[in-house]
Amino acid sequence: MHTIEKIMNFIVIRAVSLYGQTHIKKYFSKSKSADKYSEKMLMKLLKKNKDTEFGKKYGFSDIGSIEEYQKKVPFTTYEDYKEYIDRTAETGEQNLITADHITFFAKTSGTTGVTKRIPVVDDSYKPYIGCVSTYYTMLLKEMKKKGIVIGKGLNTTETECTWTKGGIREGFISSYALSSASLVLPTICLPKEINGYGDDIDMKYIKARYSLQDPDLIFLMAIFMSNLCDLMKYIFDNYQMLINDIRTGTIDESINLPPKLKNELKKNLKPDPERAEQLRRIFVNEPDKGIIPKIWKNMSLIVAIGTGEFTPFTKKMKYYCGDDIAFCYGMYAASEAAVATATKTEEKDYMLAIDGAFFEFLPIDDESSTPLLLHQLEVGKLYEIVITNRSGLYRYRIKDVIRVTGYYDKIPLIQFAYRKEQLINITGVKLTIEHITTAIENFQKQIGVTISDYSLYTDTDFTPWRIVAFIEFDKDIPENIENEVREFFDEELTKVNPEYGRMLKVGECSKSFVCAVKKGTYAEYRRWKVKNGASDNQVKTVRFIDTKEKLEFFKSCTEHYYN
């Protein structure tokens, strides 16, 4: 880095770290009165939004307590807001569900596969910024342990956004996050020229190329740990090309980049034979285990969601990192709200973000009971989260289920358990029962063979991950289309959720693996379950294979693979 860059990098890391420290201290200072803080926030939101169209409909001005709020305002879903949101998106009309100005729509896929637009206002994003800034607090602490004062890192978040007819930006919430946190750009190793190109460029190459050429990289950051594992696999598979480009200061001709962008990038690239030779020796002579600190001697922190379903990816990254690099498991967030955050490295329990929203909780074992508040939860129990956020969603069911693992005074410590009615939720791809049912129905029409039953398994041991479908067909698939079976299956999955197709396109997931099981497999499964103690009346078809025993059962019944 040049002198000015070093100074800016030094200042930014410490400034953002200080902000993160202040943010967490606020949580700790409010922990003994978290219930009162939460109620006060709700009353403030209702007062602010009483003159909105939604506020008038439900009489916000007459609500003076949580109990009155729960009686007057029903639980809501996206359909309760769609008309208001569409009006804002199409015409720019404001003051419909929130008095604050909607500046962004976070795009997400709902249970039917229809794209949702979640409103974002400036005030609603402050908790996200606070949580992200805590990563820098942890980073600075780890840097000090190693005697490091400056350095850049790789943030894999992409910033592509579009605009609605009403003149409001929209895109993934992570895009808004990075564009809103432009202050941290002096700490990111990626070139500014790539902003705005979206899916038109080979981002895996860009991330690998620019991170490898910097021997002093200090952090790797992604939304999901699987993103980092996929990046490492790309590097292992293409290290010779990447090293050659670093040696010559160029970009391989096979890389998909618009000519204008490629020329702009080449202007700032210089040959670095010394770094190229360092990397060559590492990749040729060193084992994969502990390779990251050999590639980047100053690597201090890995940041990504790595608990729950992402645990296998965390294990893989720890294998690459060795024992001297700290892990932060990021924050548990949705497009609707920052839900919880990690407060220290290696901590798998998240602290509820009490400023992210007003939270209610529905006990999973008794959903008909009165919704509970944050200080009323039982450790070990499962609850569905209901939020009232800062950007116009009231008593909104986001369908996430969490497990309470403890308390810090009156603030719950939680872990994400699962998403209601959802089969697959990994690396940003969300496939629900409705998605899969529609895809299977259309898939069997394509191949002209009826499907008797089916189950899906997310193979996270395969890199990039893939969907494995165990299907019982009522007859053999015609030989002339055997080689197209999984292409047809992926095509139908893409139709119900375009994000799956995008992940295939950019290489974030692999093509599906279709397994034809023997006829009578599902009848045998039911007999197997009964034999192992289940009631015949309660045995249901397994739609998602979530245990090793189930997986081994269906593997043993497979008689043909379409791969």
Secondary structure, DSSP 8 states (H G I E B T S, - for coil): --HHHHHHHHHHHHHHHHHHHHHHHHHHHHGGGHHHHHHHHHHHHHHHTTTSHHHHHTTGGG--SHHHHHHHS--B-GGGTHHHHHHHHHH---SSS-SS-EEEEEEEE-TTS-EEEEEEEHHHHHHHHHHHHHHHHHHHHHHHHHT-----EEE------EE-TTS-EEE-HHHHHHHHTGGGGGGB-S-GGGTT-GGGS-HHHHHHHHHHT-TT--EEEEEEHHHHHHHHHHHHHHHHHHHHHHHHTS--TTS---HHHHHHHHHT----HHHHHHHHHHHHHS-STT-HHHH-TT--EEEEE-SGGGHHHHHHHHHHH-SSSEEE--EEE-SS-EEEE--STT--SEEE-TTT-EEEEEETT-TTS--B-GGG--TT-EEEEEEE-TTS--SEEEEEEEEEEEEETTEEEEEEEEETTEEEEETTEEEEHHHHHHHHHHHHHHHT--EEEEEEEEETTSSS-EEEEEEEESS---GGGGGGHHHHHHHHHHHH-HHHHHHHHHTSS---EEEEE-TTHHHHHHHHHHHTT--TTT----SB--SHHHHHHHHHTEEEEE-
